[in-house]
Amino acid sequence: MEDEGTCAVTALDFQVIRSAFRKLVAQGLLPEDGRISLVERLVKDLTGTTTVADRGQ
């Protein structure tokens, strides 16, 4: 069982991953149908869970 809320991604980690993701999309290296699965894998690799908590903007 995954313990939600015990792992947080730092702002720096988030910005690095976000930047890399956006570059892949902009360069056409990440097809639209593969984006969701990549994001799900990244979240799981970084946090150990597939649950993403929305903490506001």
Protein Blocks (a to p, Z undefined) as FASTA:
>chain_A
ZZehiaccdfklmmmmmmmmmmmmmnopacfklmmmmmmmmmmmmnopabdcdebZZ
